[in-house]
């Protein structure tokens, strides 16, 4: 039912292959080559392939436990995030209520917060390091992934289809399971895959909230690479990670299959309804209460702390942000850190939308698209330290000597954001009813006009959501850049980490103030992205 | 049907790449120092690779630039271990000209990997022998800090409990459930405190000591931030443990970074529990500017640099005639006999000790 994979008549091969070639070149240059180089250091010492570390790792019961724990905590976190997030996706997609757009922007805030800051809020609320704390934090961080990825499609589904099933005698459950669920499947799978990969490679949450006895492949690879410099073991562990990620992505792809159905997508305005019945109100109220408890309370703790100076509530810590260590060579005024953060995020978002957007078209239109989709997901599942150290030893020559260039920071952010873009856009592209395009073509529209009038308005919203995510990923990303030699362009998360590195009420308070600014930036960025009007169907 | 789509986006990619390369040339690579002025090394820019905790005053580097014509670009590269490992992995195409931040716990790895040029600074004459950690003169000592137990003075006064004085005291019932430490596998002060106990109780006794600490309900967290700002009762997170593994300089920092500044330090230091970390700089093998790099090493040992170090990094200078700022002389106690282990012993046993510690304390 999807658009046929045949080339359009008259297209030059170059133009036709750009959607494949650009993402492949980007991925190979900034991911495949660096990762292969660092794995090579571990597995080809002295020019000889030595696979014994793989055997050592698989044979080590301690490391087997680590691998098993990594898998099941990620699986459990994903199930929990879906369970908590899907009802949230429903109410935000289907109900019209005052403050809806603010709520849907606010839920992205956790996504950008440094783990150490979130952990301090959790501790203040009495959440002690434990398995429960890990799961809670993973739901906290990934709630927005589920709500926005699934909600993005849900908001466009025509409710009349489910209503038709009800009229024809199907029960409410049956109508949902038979009509809505299959339509949502690609988005649910995308949200589940993203959440799984994020939690599979979770680093700070495990270290800070898991307590000292818990480790995952990610924390173990960090220890082997950054602390012990045991590249053999690190390479073997990275290969385990790779295998797990490839299996996951292939399985997820199978489930999505080629059965993606063309859906009658509708404008969100046409699908949302006002809150009428008691049941509606209860459902909406329960979800808002859940968001408040899960996301609102920890965030409120941080904001409150940013104002709680020794002299009572004041902006003292915000002023301190501009004054503490202002003579230091690495100091940046808060405005500069904000500008750096915004600049990196803008460049990262542009790269991610460009490369990911092209890839989404390739994924839908080319027969080998699935392989590209899977390959682009790999950076999400590979340790940041592997990629970071790989950059250092691979990208060290000629025009590619980007090791100390600032561009490497947005590039590393884009690597993480690209799978979002592909997974958000490809299902929607697949779902566009080909008859719409055919009708437009029959009525004399040029291919360009068909794209502009048919495809883009529908894909536009997915682009906006993906762009918002890419922006938020870059604003908050610290893990990937932790292992890259950063030139003197500190972003807000870097400033926060520096402040938290020394004792004193001013340092801590200023870190909370910087976190609050970071949250505010995120909300503004997401709200701005949502204001973008893309045709009638994409209006929010 | 798909024909136009790629071409639109394709053009956009090209323009994006062009735009970003233009940005790169205008935005990237501005050195952190100041305008180079008259000197013998006019126009030379040195890249100083270091860890994320590095800090120095702009005015100090500006003075160096005025004096020598050398501009210094600072490149923070993760924690001390990660920064050293990055330098080791990029030996063949060095990331910079010098590495600052190799301490006695990592010194032997740096020497084994031969990442540094030999250099014996004439300024070393002003550095007491106790800080000269590298007899081979590949790493020049710049600062030292003592990892110690800090106590929450208010808590001990309020609960009418005596502040512990020794490592042994920590195993007494009075201090059950009062101490929080960092995991030596993931934290530099955590490792230093483990080394303090190895030094005090010896190869045969330190595990027994930790088993007693464990029986006394010691709490282990991953890093300093969680220990100090999460669990420590005098930290900002409002924890409930009045004893924490931190630094002898923490009382000074706690005063300096408070508004209004208290007249007495809110925390104290248990002087019998300290381990000395001495940290230095080395010139990276393969630098194109060996002479300029040596000037920088000399400068880092000069009084101007040394006297700037305490309030920037909250560590102590190694130079004997460097004056300490008032907040240090007033509020810090310096241990007279901190634990000191030879770097080679640390280098050859570090992983084994960490593994044994993990087995004794966490399993």
Interface residues (C-beta under 8 A of the other chain):
Chain A: X3 X7 X8 X10 X11 X15 X16 X18 X19 X22 X41 X116 X119 X120 X123 X124 X129 X207 X208 X211 X212 X213 X223 X225 X226 X227 X228 X229 X309 X310 X311 X316 X320 X324 X325 X327 X328 X329 X330 X331 X343 X347 X350 X351 X354 X355 X357 X358 X361 X365 X389 X392 X393 X396 X397 X401 X403 X404 X405 X406 X407 X437 X441 X446 X447 X448 X450 X451 X455 X482 X483 X485 X486 X487 X488 X497 X498 X500 X501 X502 X503 X504 X505 X506 X507 X508 X509
Chain B: X1 X2 X3 X4 X5 X6 X7 X8 X9 X10 X12 X13 X16 X20 X23 X24 X27 X28 X29 X30 X32 X33 X47 X49 X52 X53 X54 X55 X56 X57 X58 X59 X60 X61 X73 X74 X75 X76 X77 X78 X79 X81 X82 X85 X86 X88 X89 X90 X92 X93 X95 X96 X109 X183 X185 X186 X220 X221 X222 X223 X224 X225 X226 X228 X229 X230 X235 X236 X237 X238 X239 X246 X250 X253 X254 X255 X256 X257 X258 X259 X260 X312 X314 X351 X362 X363
